[in-house]
Amino acid sequence: MLTRAHAFALTGLDATPVEIEVYTSLKPKNPCFTIVGLPDKALQEARSRIRSAAFAAGVDTVESLLLVNLAPAEVRKEGAGFDLPIALAVLAGHGAVDERLVDEVAAVGELAFDGRLRPVPGILSIAEAAVRAGRPVLLCPVECAAEAALVPGCQPLGCESVQHAVRVLRGESQPTTPTASPSGPLVVAPDLADVRGQPGARRALEICAAGGHNLLMIGPPGVGKTMLAKRLPGILPPLNDEQALLATRIHSAAGVLPAGAGLVRVPPFRAPHHSATTPALVGGGTRIRPGEATLATGGVLFLDELPEFRRDALEALRVPIEDGVVRISRASGSVVLPSRFSLIAAMNPCPCGGGGPQGCTCPRERVIAYQRKASGPLLDRIDVGVRLERPAPEVLRVDRPETTTVVRERVCAARDRQYARGVVNGLLPVDLLEHVAPLSGECTQLVDEAVRRLSLSPRGIHRIQRVARTIADLAKSDAIAPAHVAEAIAVRLGAIA
Amino acid sequence: MIAPAPGDPDYPERLHDLADPPGRLFVREPVDAERLRALLAPPLVAIVGSRSASAAGIAFASRLAGELAASGVGVVSGLARGIDAGAHQGALDRGGRTVAVLGCGVDRDYPSATVPLARRIAVDGAILSEYPPSTPPAPFRFPERNRIVAALADATIVIEAAARSGALITARLALDLGRDVLAVPGAPWQSGAEGTNLLLKDGALPLTGAADALVALGFDPGTTRDDDPAVDGSARKVLAALRREPASADVLAARCGLTSSAAAALIAELELKGLLVRELDGRLVPTA
């Protein structure tokens, strides 16, 4: 007999409906279990898990002939999430559950040999696809139910095991209700006041947080570059509903969301190691996975030891930084993933690091070559550059670091002004710049002077204009004053060797 | 391409002061004979120094060349990175005369770091060499080239130089020719001051500004001095603090009692006016 179940295939961040057809023959000459429809290795191995789980549910399939078809046939299906829907269709084929009940719902989940259900990645995308496909009832592992419930219209039924799922379908058992709250725990970022003696760098961080600009920190090891970067999520405003849903979807699809964590409200902080490959940074691989650039969406991508990163990996980041999206092309089509983040890069000032007791011992030419090479691929994407050094006693004496709370209030106020205009300054399109960030005669004169002295490109000019807009927003000023432009130029100069 | 040889009317007469004057003087297109005569007319100074000079040294070279160029003095140098490039650049930026003498064929793009500058000089100044076109650069050609630099100029100015360096060779050649040599004095702990202080001990004239060069050339410097671009109260205070001792932005802000943001704005203002430069280690150094 023929039974049906409904599942979803995850590609990038999107899930597409997959119809599962199972042909069951109980008295065949040659028993077998075949899955067709581009299954990957994990899905091929589902046969063993399904047989064992079905046995645990009281159905022996060893003597049966089972043909499983996954449609549409040309879409690749990956992962263990198909275990539960296939198992339900198999059980229906053996008369253990009414086939019509199975046909009505969508299902997802990995099976253990004893029939227990294990969570799978990408639940948020799957739940959205389930609602779109008109099957809002989703049988899923208990750990995934809370996440699925975040999607408006979705009715997740959390199940402990395939046996439990059958009883839930028959109406003999209640689904297990998720316990986690829909809003994730607010992990407290370390406080900005811990960074003493770096007033210039703290100010640069505040500007970047307020306008979503990209920052380059240059300084010897141990002066606080990483400390500062880790404090950036703390001074960013929490993600709004739309941003939170997107971030959660991404983290869920990448399988990095802790079970029952709920919505991601804290701006993500991603710090890939400098050995990261291009696919690890921007996404890709045979099974298209979001890269660090996508995982950092809504938050911070921190590249420590910038010169140590592979050049091709950095080159690949240029488009995501400029356009806010990653495009991954495959023969079968292309996938577009979001990648809107603040880039924070850190590097030593020279090959020796300058951290020794005598400071830097490198010849001048090597220092210049190092700084050029290091920042080369990304330099024209950097808005703000800052030099850090060991805090001098005279700086420590007068420096009164503000707490994260105080700085975040200013940042949030500046962001509110930007949201009221419709777009964050770091992402202001060029055609809106003249409208949103007009420069007075005196300001234009300053910019012209900078262009002449620094041979700035038009892109460089736009970056200065955006940062000046942010500095004015931090000062609660509607107009951009010459002092704002001057500071924007000063922080831009810090990025150039 | 013009290539005057000894005896030609366009061959610079001063080169005859050399014991071994160049056999020909190749000039990169599009400079013609008349233009070359104008560019090589006195007064000319040579400005030379280290390739790996400090940012402040390069800025000083630019400023000095600019002020001299504005007073009608042409600037000769060797188109190397550092001081040479700064001097050419400064003269061009003020619309003055500048001439680069190469240690390779005039059609070579060498050194690569100064290629864009070379293209400007070829049009607004002149690029010369005694070597035929396409001659590759070689270490022995640079000291040879230096004798032409020294001979073309009325005086040679050394800004930053190591104790053994091409700039010092140029200075000694100039002395041999009986031309004036001026050197910028420096503190003994500054790496670029070694060579110039050595020259001063040997009797070179100290130079701290364009006026010293103009006096050496026999001009009255009184009316030609550039005034400082106007800077207001707090910028003046910042500049004064840096003149006492160069410092990073954070230290500067602490010393002047300014917020980071106010200090940054003032620094940008001064930097754009060319009154301070950033060294590679992030310290801010006044240029005058």
Boltz contact constraints between the chains, C-beta under 6 A:
constraints:
  - contact:
      token1: [A, 199]
      token2: [B, 250]
      max_distance: 6.0
  - contact:
      token1: [A, 199]
      token2: [B, 260]
      max_distance: 6.0
  - contact:
      token1: [A, 200]
      token2: [B, 249]
      max_distance: 6.0
  - contact:
      token1: [A, 200]
      token2: [B, 250]
      max_distance: 6.0
  - contact:
      token1: [A, 200]
      token2: [B, 260]
      max_distance: 6.0
  - contact:
      token1: [A, 203]
      token2: [B, 260]
      max_distance: 6.0
  - contact:
      token1: [A, 203]
      token2: [B, 261]
      max_distance: 6.0
  - contact:
      token1: [A, 364]
      token2: [B, 52]
      max_distance: 6.0
  - contact:
      token1: [A, 365]
      token2: [B, 52]
      max_distance: 6.0
  - contact:
      token1: [A, 367]
      token2: [B, 280]
      max_distance: 6.0
  - contact:
      token1: [A, 387]
      token2: [B, 282]
      max_distance: 6.0
  - contact:
      token1: [A, 389]
      token2: [B, 248]
      max_distance: 6.0
  - contact:
      token1: [A, 392]
      token2: [B, 251]
      max_distance: 6.0
  - contact:
      token1: [A, 394]
      token2: [B, 254]
      max_distance: 6.0
  - contact:
      token1: [A, 395]
      token2: [B, 250]
      max_distance: 6.0
  - contact:
      token1: [A, 395]
      token2: [B, 251]
      max_distance: 6.0
  - contact:
      token1: [A, 395]
      token2: [B, 254]
      max_distance: 6.0
  - contact:
      token1: [A, 398]
      token2: [B, 254]
      max_distance: 6.0
  - contact:
      token1: [A, 449]
      token2: [B, 272]
      max_distance: 6.0
  - contact:
      token1: [A, 450]
      token2: [B, 272]
      max_distance: 6.0
  - contact:
      token1: [A, 453]
      token2: [B, 272]
      max_distance: 6.0
  - contact:
      token1: [A, 483]
      token2: [B, 265]
      max_distance: 6.0
  - contact:
      token1: [A, 486]
      token2: [B, 265]
      max_distance: 6.0
  - contact:
      token1: [A, 486]
      token2: [B, 268]
      max_distance: 6.0
  - contact:
      token1: [A, 486]
      token2: [B, 269]
      max_distance: 6.0
  - contact:
      token1: [A, 487]
      token2: [B, 261]
      max_distance: 6.0
  - contact:
      token1: [A, 487]
      token2: [B, 264]
      max_distance: 6.0
  - contact:
      token1: [A, 487]
      token2: [B, 265]
      max_distance: 6.0
  - contact:
      token1: [A, 489]
      token2: [B, 268]
      max_distance: 6.0
  - contact:
      token1: [A, 490]
      token2: [B, 264]
      max_distance: 6.0
  - contact:
      token1: [A, 490]
      token2: [B, 267]
      max_distance: 6.0
  - contact:
      token1: [A, 490]
      token2: [B, 268]
      max_distance: 6.0
